[in-house]
Amino acid sequence: MSNSRRAKKLTHCLERLLKISPAHQRIKADPIEFPRRYQDQREIEIAGFVASVLAYGRVELFKQTLEKLFALSEGKLYRYMNHFIANQERPRFKGIYYRFNTEEDLFYLMALMSRVIQDHGSIGTLFLSLYHEADEDIGPTLSRFVAALRKYLSKPISRGLSYLLPSPNSGSACKRLNLFLRWMIRPNDGVDFGLWKEIPADKLIIPLDTHIIRIAQYLELTSRKSPDWKMAKEITNFLKRCDPHDPLKYDFSLCHLGISEACPIAYDPQKCQVCPLEAVCHRDKPLLKV
Ligand code: SF4
């Protein structure tokens, strides 16, 4: 089948998936639930940033840690960070940790974000000041942004904090930072917010989580073996054939096809029979190891 016919068929299937996906019902099962609690742009940005960088592992577990961090601020992270005094706040982080991240990592994460807010007014102001229109995609801006955040640390970055703040420069897929950028940049469709209108949605790179990798392999959107920035870019470029201006509009529905187990890890032909992607799915072929 020619590439254009394949893209046409895939577009048809992805559009059907979008139509039947219960996106609004799935928000509660997604970290975007945290920024969706707010109306104020500055609160949405900081809540989105903190919620996305900690969104690894099981949803119900990272949400517990996020609730503890949000409780420190009485639900108003922006206001809290604007008045954050590091020495006074440090003891309040006692007992707040999550998997690879110690309470010290989480304290430093909040301390450095408070410096961003106090120095720049908001996360968006800093990010947009680093954006260059001529860049092919969001990668170089994200690298500059991560470098700017890391500069606020007064000591070498810990392994845990480094995990929260990866850079495309190292080849990392930067899944959670790309998720945050999707939330901020994609048009407001009831899931994403469309706050940073200065950056077109076609500059985004897909947040490469385990569900996206698995389903992208079923759909033959990638032939790469490593789940890195290049794989994320390859999948994004394929999705651009379906929607050149907004390739990530399918990301939430594709990802939740996996999270909800509508597309389970263990093959279930009954679920495939009713799946809108069935006509373009090649699950019967061996998967790449990731
Ligand atoms: S057809 Fe089956 S394996 Fe393929 S994406 Fe749909 S549910 Fe998953």
Boltz pocket constraint, residues with backbone or C-beta under 6 A from the ligand:
constraints:
  - pocket:
      binder: B
      contacts: [[A, 215], [A, 218], [A, 262], [A, 263], [A, 264], [A, 268], [A, 271], [A, 272], [A, 273], [A, 275], [A, 276], [A, 277], [A, 278], [A, 281], [A, 282], [A, 283]]
      max_distance: 6.0
